[in-house]
Amino acid sequence: MPRLLIVAHAPSPNTQRLREAAARGARHPEIEDVEVVVKAPLEAGPEDVRACDAILLGTTENLGYMSGALKDFFDRSYYPVLEEKQGLPCALFVRAGHDGTGTRRAVESIVGGLRWRWAQAPLILRGQWQEDFVDRVEELGTALAAGLDAGIL
């Protein structure tokens, strides 16, 4: 059974809602044959990446960069998975209080070095909190899991 790994930093109630929405979307009732694993970045590591078939990353925008927790996940996982997980389908959502550009670029740079494959363009949730952010992240989780379920990712 294919496995979708969700690694999302969620330091606030709203970002926790986003991580939960990603998982809820990935576990959509019509998607029957995908295992979903959700971890905070400080709990996830190379063994989780090795065991997954796609990864959904989530981070806050911190001073124009990704969260320190997500950076730590990449620092610990980069070299141990570099050779064996090339081509891993991935996606990203960023909760950005400003524009999210620096955060997106930083993650894209690391993902490019890993030679992972974008399944969808990064989802940047800009500005003040909006309730539709939850729906958009849920749809992203559904799309990734459905792609795995259909065998197209």
C-alpha positions as CSV (number, residue, x, y, z in Angstrom):
1,M,0.0,0.0,0.0
2,P,1.5,3.4,-0.9
3,R,2.3,5.7,1.9
4,L,1.9,9.5,2.0
5,L,4.0,11.2,4.6
6,I,2.8,14.6,5.9
7,V,5.6,16.6,7.7
8,A,4.1,19.9,8.8
9,H,5.2,22.4,11.4
10,A,2.2,23.5,13.5
11,P,3.1,25.9,16.3
12,S,-0.3,27.5,16.6
13,P,-4.0,26.5,16.7
14,N,-4.5,27.7,13.1
15,T,-1.5,25.8,11.7
16,Q,-2.6,22.7,13.6
17,R,-5.9,23.0,11.8
18,L,-3.9,23.1,8.5
19,R,-2.0,19.9,9.4
20,E,-5.2,18.2,10.4
21,A,-6.9,19.4,7.1
22,A,-4.0,17.9,5.1
23,A,-4.5,14.6,6.9
24,R,-8.3,14.7,6.6
25,G,-8.0,15.3,2.9
26,A,-5.5,12.5,2.4
27,R,-7.8,10.2,4.3
28,H,-10.8,11.0,2.1
29,P,-13.3,8.1,2.2
30,E,-13.0,7.5,-1.6
31,I,-9.3,7.0,-1.2
32,E,-9.0,3.4,0.0
33,D,-5.5,2.2,-0.6
34,V,-3.1,4.9,0.8
35,E,-1.6,4.9,4.2
36,V,-1.3,8.4,5.7
37,V,1.4,9.1,8.3
38,V,1.5,12.6,9.9
39,K,4.5,13.8,11.8
40,A,5.8,17.1,13.2
41,P,9.2,17.9,11.6
42,L,11.1,17.3,14.8
43,E,9.6,13.8,15.0
44,A,10.2,12.8,11.4
45,G,13.5,11.6,9.9
46,P,15.2,9.7,7.1
47,E,13.5,6.5,8.0
48,D,10.1,8.1,7.4
49,V,11.2,9.4,4.1
50,R,12.6,6.1,3.0
51,A,9.2,4.4,3.9
52,C,7.0,6.9,2.0
53,D,5.9,7.1,-1.7
54,A,5.1,10.8,-1.6
55,I,5.6,13.6,0.9
56,L,3.5,16.7,1.8
57,L,5.5,19.4,3.6
58,G,4.0,22.2,5.6
59,T,5.7,25.2,7.2
60,T,5.2,28.6,8.6
61,E,7.0,31.6,7.1
62,N,9.6,32.6,9.7
63,L,11.5,35.8,9.0
64,G,11.2,35.1,5.3
65,Y,12.3,31.5,5.6
66,M,10.9,28.0,6.5
67,S,10.5,27.1,10.1
68,G,13.5,26.0,12.0
69,A,11.8,22.7,12.7
70,L,11.4,21.9,8.9
71,K,14.9,23.0,8.3
72,D,16.1,20.6,11.0
73,F,14.1,17.8,9.3
74,F,15.9,18.5,6.1
75,D,19.3,18.8,7.8
76,R,18.8,15.3,9.4
77,S,17.3,13.7,6.3
78,Y,19.0,15.2,3.3
79,Y,22.2,13.0,2.9
80,P,20.7,9.8,4.3
81,V,18.0,9.8,1.6
82,L,19.7,11.7,-1.2
83,E,20.5,8.8,-3.5
84,E,17.6,6.4,-2.8
85,K,14.6,8.8,-2.9
86,Q,15.3,10.8,-6.0
87,G,12.0,11.4,-7.9
88,L,9.9,11.3,-4.7
89,P,6.6,13.2,-5.4
90,C,6.2,16.2,-3.1
91,A,4.1,19.2,-2.4
92,L,4.3,22.1,0.0
93,F,2.0,24.5,1.8
94,V,3.3,27.6,3.5
95,R,1.4,29.7,6.0
96,A,2.8,33.1,5.2
97,G,2.1,36.2,7.1
98,H,3.7,38.2,4.3
99,D,4.3,36.9,0.8
100,G,6.0,33.5,1.4
101,T,8.5,34.0,-1.5
102,G,11.7,33.4,0.6
103,T,10.1,30.4,2.3
104,R,9.0,28.9,-1.0
105,R,12.5,29.5,-2.6
106,A,14.3,27.9,0.3
107,V,12.2,24.7,0.2
108,E,12.4,24.6,-3.5
109,S,16.2,24.8,-3.3
110,I,16.4,21.8,-0.9
111,V,13.8,19.8,-2.9
112,G,15.8,20.5,-6.1
113,G,19.0,19.2,-4.4
114,L,17.2,16.1,-3.3
115,R,15.9,15.7,-6.9
116,W,12.3,15.2,-5.6
117,R,9.5,15.9,-8.1
118,W,6.8,18.5,-7.5
119,A,3.4,16.9,-7.8
120,Q,1.8,20.4,-7.6
121,A,3.1,23.9,-7.3
122,P,3.6,25.1,-3.8
123,L,0.5,26.4,-2.0
124,I,1.2,29.8,-0.4
125,L,-1.4,30.9,2.1
126,R,-0.7,34.6,2.3
127,G,-1.7,37.4,4.7
128,Q,-4.2,37.4,7.4
129,W,-5.8,34.1,8.4
130,Q,-8.7,33.1,6.1
131,E,-11.0,30.2,6.8
132,D,-10.6,28.9,3.2
133,F,-6.9,28.1,4.0
134,V,-8.2,25.0,5.7
135,D,-10.2,23.9,2.6
136,R,-7.3,24.6,0.3
137,V,-4.9,22.5,2.3
138,E,-7.5,19.7,2.6
139,E,-7.8,19.7,-1.2
140,L,-4.0,19.5,-1.5
141,G,-4.0,16.4,0.8
142,T,-6.8,14.8,-1.2
143,A,-5.0,15.5,-4.5
144,L,-1.7,13.9,-3.4
145,A,-3.4,10.8,-1.9
146,A,-5.7,10.4,-4.9
147,G,-2.6,10.5,-7.2
148,L,-0.9,7.8,-5.1
149,D,-4.2,5.8,-5.1
150,A,-4.5,6.0,-8.9
151,G,-0.9,5.1,-9.4
152,I,-0.1,8.4,-11.2
153,L,2.4,9.8,-8.7
